[in-house]
């Protein structure tokens, strides 16, 4: 079982594998969400990219956390079309660069790496909370993570707190007017639909919590 206070290299690469599995499982749902306000390819694009991440892990197992997430980020950028490749790729790249050549992250270091990933997404996509994007899940849930760590939680407990907060934040994107991305072209017609990026980000956070919880 994973150390509740630390996120090991094994647990973090398991996170990538679990995320790929979750995306594959929910591919149709993610694509259906995107069909309503986007290009109807979010699920298929992200499944292809995350599958390639797992293939790269298997072919060239990384020796440290930084290398693992830099590899994942570059793979996503190269294989995923649309906005999700650059955004998720940037998240992984920034996470890896901040984590560095280590074999584990404590809760504080994990939070710092996650926040760096978030900052990369914001810099790449120019989105803010309320714009109906993945930022609407990442920002509040990472705040929950940080608050849990400040209260003494280890990595696993903080990740679970963030994951538990994600579905509500995902669903809260439905009444928002899209101000970024393809959905913004629809104007008022974007209202009433959950943002597909917020749905896949929920899977990302839930997969992290599951990986840190162990078998």
C-alpha positions in Angstrom: 0.0 0.0 0.0 1.2 3.5 -0.7 2.6 5.6 2.2 -0.2 7.9 3.1 2.2 10.7 3.8 4.1 10.4 0.5 3.5 10.0 -3.2 6.1 7.5 -4.4 7.3 7.2 -8.0 5.4 3.9 -8.2 2.2 5.5 -7.0 2.5 8.5 -9.3 3.1 6.4 -12.4 0.1 4.3 -11.2 -1.8 7.6 -11.3 -1.0 8.0 -15.0 -2.1 4.4 -15.6 -5.4 4.9 -13.7 -6.1 8.1 -15.5 -5.7 6.4 -18.8 -8.0 3.6 -17.7 -10.6 6.1 -16.5 -10.5 8.0 -19.7 -10.9 4.8 -21.7 -13.8 3.7 -19.6 -15.5 7.1 -19.9 -14.5 7.9 -23.5 -18.0 7.9 -24.9 -19.3 10.1 -22.1 -16.5 12.6 -22.5 -17.1 12.7 -26.3 -20.9 13.1 -25.8 -20.3 16.1 -23.5 -18.0 17.6 -26.1 -20.5 16.9 -28.9 -22.9 19.4 -27.2 -20.5 22.3 -27.0 -17.3 21.4 -28.8 -15.9 19.2 -31.6 -17.1 15.8 -30.2 -13.5 14.5 -29.9 -12.5 15.2 -26.3 -12.9 11.6 -25.2 -11.3 10.0 -28.3 -8.4 12.4 -28.3 -7.7 12.0 -24.6 -8.0 8.3 -24.8 -5.4 8.1 -27.6 -3.1 10.4 -25.7 -3.3 8.7 -22.3 -2.9 5.3 -24.0 0.3 6.6 -25.6 1.5 7.7 -22.1 1.1 4.2 -20.8 2.9 2.7 -23.8 5.8 5.1 -23.2 5.9 4.1 -19.5 6.1 0.5 -20.5 8.7 1.0 -23.2 11.0 3.3 -21.3 10.3 3.2 -17.5 11.4 6.5 -16.0 13.8 6.6 -13.1 12.3 9.5 -11.2 9.1 11.6 -10.8 10.3 14.5 -12.9 11.3 12.2 -15.8 8.0 10.3 -15.7 5.9 13.5 -16.0 8.1 15.2 -18.5 7.8 12.0 -20.6 4.0 12.0 -20.1 3.7 15.7 -21.0 5.6 15.4 -24.2 3.7 12.3 -25.2 0.4 14.1 -24.7 1.5 17.2 -26.6 2.6 15.0 -29.5 -0.4 12.7 -29.7 -3.5 14.6 -28.7 -5.2 17.0 -31.0 -7.4 20.0 -30.0 -6.9 21.9 -26.8 -6.6 18.9 -24.5 -3.2 17.8 -25.7 -1.4 21.2 -25.0 -3.3 21.7 -21.8 -2.8 18.3 -20.2 0.6 18.1 -21.7 1.6 21.4 -20.1 0.1 20.3 -16.8 2.3 17.2 -16.8 5.4 19.0 -18.0 5.1 21.7 -15.3 4.4 19.0 -12.7 7.5 17.1 -13.7 9.8 20.1 -13.8 8.7 21.2 -10.4 8.8 17.7 -8.9 12.4 17.2 -10.1 14.6 14.1 -10.0 13.1 12.5 -6.9 11.6 9.1 -6.1 8.8 10.5 -3.9 7.0 13.7 -3.0 5.6 14.5 0.4 2.2 16.2 0.7 3.7 19.7 0.5 5.9 19.0 -2.5 3.0 17.2 -4.3 0.8 20.2 -3.7 3.5 22.5 -5.1 3.9 20.3 -8.2 0.1 20.2 -8.8 -0.1 23.9 -8.4 2.7 24.4 -11.0 0.7 22.2 -13.3 -2.3 24.3 -12.8 -0.3 27.5 -13.4 0.8 26.0 -16.7 -2.7 25.3 -17.7 -3.7 28.9 -17.0 -0.7 30.3 -18.8 -1.4 28.1 -21.9 -5.2 28.4 -22.0 -5.6 32.0 -20.6 -8.7 30.8 -18.7 -9.9 31.9 -15.3 -12.3 30.4 -12.8 -15.8 30.9 -14.2 -14.8 30.6 -17.8 -16.3 27.0 -18.1 -13.1 25.1 -18.5 -11.0 22.5 -16.6 -9.8 25.4 -14.5 -13.2 25.4 -12.7 -12.3 22.1 -11.2 -8.5 22.4 -10.8 -8.4 25.7 -9.0 -11.0 25.0 -6.2 -9.9 21.4 -5.8 -6.2 22.3 -5.4 -7.3 24.9 -2.8 -9.0 22.0 -1.0 -5.8 20.0 -1.3 -3.7 22.8 0.1 -6.0 23.4 3.0 -6.0 19.7 3.9 -2.2 19.7 3.9 -2.1 22.9 6.0 -4.4 21.0 8.5 -1.9 18.2 8.7 -3.1 15.8 6.1 -0.7 13.5 4.2 -0.6 13.2 0.5 -3.2 10.5 0.2 -5.8 12.2 2.5 -5.3 15.6 0.8 -5.7 14.0 -2.7 -8.9 12.3 -1.5 -10.3 15.6 -0.2 -9.5 17.2 -3.6 -11.1 14.3 -5.5 -14.2 14.4 -3.3 -14.7 18.1 -4.1 -14.3 17.6 -7.9 -17.7 16.3 -8.9 -19.6 19.2 -7.4 -17.2 21.7 -9.2 -17.6 19.7 -12.4 -21.4 19.9 -12.3 -21.2 23.6 -11.4 -19.9 24.3 -14.9 -23.2 23.5 -16.4 -24.9 26.9 -15.8 -21.9 28.8 -16.8 -21.5 30.8 -20.1 -18.4 29.5 -21.9 -15.8 32.2 -22.3 -12.9 30.2 -23.6 -12.3 27.5 -26.2 -14.6 26.1 -28.9 -17.6 26.3 -26.5 -17.3 30.1 -26.3 -18.4 30.3 -30.0 -21.9 29.1 -29.0 -22.6 32.0 -26.6 -25.8 31.4 -24.6 -26.2 27.9 -26.1 -23.2 26.8 -24.0 -25.3 27.3 -20.9 -26.8 24.1 -19.5 -24.0 21.7 -20.5 -21.2 20.4 -18.3 -17.8 21.3 -19.6 -16.0 18.2 -20.9 -12.6 19.4 -19.7 -14.0 19.7 -16.2 -15.2 16.1 -16.5 -11.8 14.7 -17.5 -10.1 16.8 -14.8 -12.4 15.2 -12.3 -11.1 11.8 -13.5 -7.6 13.1 -13.2 -8.1 14.0 -9.5 -10.0 10.9 -8.7 -7.3 8.7 -10.3 -4.6 10.5 -8.2 -6.6 9.8 -5.0 -7.1 6.2 -5.9 -3.4 5.7 -6.8 -2.3 7.2 -3.5 -4.7 5.1 -1.5 -3.0 2.0 -2.9 -4.5 -1.4 -3.9 
